[in-house]
Amino acid sequence: MQGKSVRASHILLKSTQSRNPYDRVRDKKVTRSDADAEKGIREIRAQVENNLNLFAKIAQERSECSSCQQGGDLGEFTRGQMQKQFEDVAFALKVGELSQPVKSDSGWHIILRTG
């Protein structure tokens, strides 16, 4: 049964079509196409799907969200706090489950439900 809040981590790759095509952590403009962002997030998912212990390390190295500094950890959140596309998937996952790639206005994500 789904609770009122979840805890999740994610890895985000932005594209030129993202609502904010800028990586603030690395202080650089994002120049990849949407197709390249999707391809990249699929490649990252393939790296971590059989070894979730790599998730935080890869998030620190590759994610273009400030949460990368916490290994992708977004903390706990309730419905209405995240973009709907992201939130719907995060709430549908079981704890310990990794999502398929998810597109939101921010870019392409993979989500790991942690609580």
C-alpha positions in Angstrom: 0.0 0.0 0.0 1.3 3.4 -0.9 2.0 5.8 2.0 1.6 9.6 2.0 5.3 10.2 1.4 8.2 8.5 -0.3 12.0 8.8 -0.2 13.9 8.6 -3.4 17.1 9.2 -5.2 17.5 10.0 -8.8 20.0 10.7 -11.6 19.0 13.5 -14.0 20.4 14.2 -17.5 19.2 17.5 -18.9 18.9 18.5 -22.6 18.6 21.7 -24.5 14.8 21.1 -24.2 14.9 21.0 -20.4 13.2 23.8 -18.6 16.6 24.9 -17.2 19.3 23.5 -19.5 22.1 24.4 -17.1 24.2 22.3 -14.7 24.6 24.5 -11.7 26.9 22.2 -9.8 29.4 22.0 -12.6 28.6 25.6 -13.8 28.0 24.7 -17.5 25.3 25.0 -20.1 23.8 21.7 -21.2 24.1 21.3 -25.0 23.0 17.6 -25.5 19.9 16.9 -27.5 16.8 15.3 -25.9 17.6 12.0 -27.7 21.2 12.0 -26.4 19.9 12.7 -22.9 17.5 9.7 -23.1 20.3 7.5 -24.5 22.6 8.6 -21.7 20.1 7.9 -19.0 19.5 4.4 -20.5 23.2 3.7 -20.5 23.5 4.8 -16.8 20.5 2.6 -15.9 22.2 -0.4 -17.5 25.3 0.4 -15.4 23.4 0.4 -12.1 20.5 -1.9 -12.6 22.4 -5.0 -11.4 24.5 -3.2 -8.8 22.4 -0.5 -7.0 25.4 0.2 -4.7 26.9 2.2 -7.7 23.8 4.5 -7.8 25.1 7.2 -5.4 28.6 7.2 -6.9 27.3 7.6 -10.5 24.8 10.2 -9.3 27.7 12.2 -7.9 29.6 11.9 -11.1 26.9 12.3 -13.8 23.6 13.8 -12.4 22.8 17.3 -13.4 20.7 18.1 -10.3 22.1 19.6 -7.1 21.0 16.4 -5.3 24.1 14.8 -7.0 26.1 16.2 -4.0 24.0 13.8 -1.8 24.4 10.9 -4.2 21.1 11.8 -5.8 19.1 11.6 -2.6 16.0 13.9 -2.7 14.9 13.1 0.8 11.3 12.4 1.7 8.5 14.1 -0.3 4.8 14.0 -0.6 2.5 14.3 -3.6 2.5 17.7 -5.1 6.1 18.5 -4.3 7.7 17.1 -7.5 6.7 17.3 -11.2 3.8 14.9 -11.9 5.7 12.7 -14.3 8.4 12.1 -11.7 6.1 11.8 -8.8 3.8 9.3 -10.4 6.7 6.9 -11.0 8.3 7.5 -7.6 5.1 6.6 -5.7 4.5 3.6 -7.9 7.9 2.0 -7.2 8.5 -0.4 -4.4 11.3 0.4 -1.9 14.6 -0.7 -3.5 13.1 -0.7 -7.0 14.8 1.2 -9.9 12.6 2.9 -12.5 12.8 2.8 -16.2 13.8 6.2 -17.7 11.3 9.0 -16.9 11.0 12.2 -18.9 9.9 15.4 -17.0 10.2 19.1 -17.8 13.7 18.9 -16.1 15.0 16.2 -18.4 15.5 12.4 -18.2 15.7 10.6 -14.9 16.1 7.2 -13.3 14.6 7.0 -9.9 15.5 4.7 -7.0 12.9 4.4 -4.3 14.7 4.3 -1.0 11.8 4.6 1.5 
